[in-house]
Amino acid sequence: MVDDQNSNDTPLNDPSPDQGPQSSDTGQQSSDPGDEPRVKRRRPVYEPTLFEEKKRFRVPRQIAIPGLIVVCGILFYFLVIVPKQRHHFDTVGKLVYSGDLNNSGQTHLFLMNSDGTAISQLSPGSGSDTVPAFAPDGNQIAFVSNRDGSTKQLYVIDPDGTNRLQLTRTVGVKGNPAFAPVDYDTIGFTSAGILETINPSSGTVETILPVLSKTVQTGTSDAAGAASPTTVDSFVWSPDKTPSLAWWEQPVNSILQIFGQSNSPISKQGLAAVEETNGEDQLAIQPTLDGDAITTVGTPPNTQPIMSAQKISLAWSPDDKTLAVAVLGFTGYRNMPKFSGILFMDRSTGHPLLTPPLFGIPNDQVGPQSPAYSPDGTTLVCQVLQQPDITTTVSQGLGYAKLDGSIPGRIVISGDIEQPKFSPDGKYLYFIQSVANGVHALRRADLAAHTIKNISDPTTDVTSYDVSPQVKN
């Protein structure tokens, strides 16, 4: 008789449902009597397939790290550097001028072609915009304006009239803006008689001249300087011929400029300035921005200014070797009581050259000012002034001379003429001349055709202008 409670028991020779088939060599039980019996499982046997087993690919460290750096550099370039790069504008043959349109009492900026066509206004609105100056790449224009207040401040604007940006917001009237020839990220300007430079990207301002201003900023008092204040009237950058940055230096320079630094040769850039002390113009030469200015000759205490006259204006030769100094009422030249003319000085030493002066006149009543070289350095033009007394100055005309002596200095165009400048290719000579009803027009002389024409709007009284340095490739 079989017991009902054991009718569903598993036979002793049947394996448990939770266990695989047992074998004599794998059926060893645990030595712990409390554990359930364990049976080792056989590993599954895979049938051969058509595909080889996939292996995990690892990049060698010596390749992965440089690759990661390259990828980060590419992302940094396109996400940070490219957005900060300057826009390019075709300004070949373009001129920018400031003028009062229809006698409104305010001056604004206008851009036009070299023949006077396609005139467009760049800076509408209130206030007066004056003394425009192109960047060395022709892609930006600096100017001063009082459009945002009573004091003239420094601005930049693109040649299409967009991206106007105010750079300074300090006391003191700003004037004479000029980009450094080797760095469009450095602009020189005068501020209440002090020559300063500014970096438009970082806003960093540095004082260059006069020397007394540097002394005061460092906390050193100068009683003599306080008694004889010196101010900067004007300045000109030297046309530094430092080679442009190599291809591998350009991205490095771009990165440094983002952080307010620069790897450009601007620190080696030089300039010359006209300082006024006690009513006399004096010459100052700054061979490099990171060096000392040359303002005197001789050994202290027997020092004297490099050059002192009633009026001085300057121009650098295109080869950067010679400084043309136009003087009116110079004392001490060859034992003359007064002398007016254009003298030439060596850039490196600041000493006068033996080159005969141009427009030399042994008095202080007539003399040249505002000299300008032709791009090839063979010709020099200037404004010839008559100064019957210390308070009156009258322009007699445009002076012209060949530096090889083939054409001596002489007036070639009579009238009230100022600010002569050559085009970058040397084909044209521009200048401002007074025309009917007291209006000043911007005029162009074609040196090959020997023709002169007005190129500015006849209803605009032109006050200043600049020529784009861009040339056709």
C-alpha positions, 0 to 999 in steps of 0.5 A: 500500500502506497502512502498518498503523501509520498505519491508525488515525491521525486525518485531518488535517481532523478535529478532535481529540477534546479540542478543540471545532470550530475556526473561522477567527477562534478558531483562533489558536495560542500563540506559545510553541512548547512549548504545545499549541494552545488554542481559545477556547470559546463561552459557552453560550447559555441559553434564556429561562426562566419565572423571573427570575435570583435576586439576592443580598440584602444588609441595609444596615449601618444596619439590621443593626447596630441589629438585632443589638443588639436581638436580643442584648438580647432574649437577654440579658433572657430568659437573664440578667435573667428568671431573676434576677427575683423571684417574685411571691406574693400576700401581701395581708392576710397576717401573719408572726410569730415564736413559740415553739410548745408551749413548745419553747424555740425560735421559728420563723416562721409565716404566716397570714391577717389573721383568723388562718386558714391558719396555716403554719410557714415555718421548721422545724428547729433554732435560733430565728428572730425579728424577721421583716420583709416586703420593700416588695413583699411577696414576701420576708421578712427575719429573724435566726436562729441555726439555723446557729450560735450567733450570730444572722445575717441571712436571707431567705426567700420567703413560701411557705417556700422559697429560704431564704438566709443573707446574713451570716456575720460576728461580732456578733449581728444584729437589727432587719432592715428593707427600705428602702421604695424598694428591696427590694435593700437591707436595714438591720440592726444588727450588734453595735450598728452599723447596716449595710445589705446588698445581698442580690444582691451581698452588699455591706455598708455601715456607716451609723451610728454616725459613730464606726464610720465613722471607725474603718473609714477608719483614723482613731482617735478617742480620745473615741469609744473612751472613750465607745462609741456603739451603735445600738439601733434605727432606722426608714426614712423612707417616701421618696416618690421616684417609681418608675423609668420603664419605660426605667430598669427594664431598665437598673437590672436590668442594673446590679444584676446587676453589684452596682450600682443605678440606684434612688433608694436613695442618697436614702433617709433614716432615723432611729436611736436611739444609746446613749452612756453609758446615754442614748438619743440621736437621730440623723437620716440625711437621705440614705444618701450624706450626713452624719448629724445627731446634734448641734445648736449649733456646736462645741465647744458642741454637744449631742445633738439629743435625749437621754433615758432611752428613745427610740423613733421613727416617721415620718409617712406623708407623710415630713415629720415624725418622731414621737419618743417619749421617756421621761425627757427632760431640758430640755423647757420647763425641766422636770427630766424629761419624757415624751411624744411630740414631733414633729420636722421631717424636713429640719431636725431641729428640734422642731415647735411641735405640742403633745406627746402623752401629755405627763407631767412625770416619767420614771416613765410615758411612751409608746414604740413609736409608730405612725401610721395609713396616712392620718396622722391617728391615732397609737398607742403603748405606754404604759410605767411605769418605777418605777425604772431597771431595771423597765419595765411596760406599762400599755396601748395609747395612742391619739390623733387628731392633730387634737386630737379625741381626746387621748392616752389609754389605750384598752386596758389590759394588757401590750401591745407593737408596735402596727401598722396594716394597710396599708388602715387597717382593723385595728390589730394588737398583741401582748398578754400573755394567760393563763399568760404566753403572748403572743398576736397580736391584731387590733382591727377599728376599724370594728366595735370588736371585738378577737380573738386571731389567733395559735395559742393554743399559741404564745408570739408574740415579734414580727411584721410585716404585708405591705405588699401591697394590693389593686389 
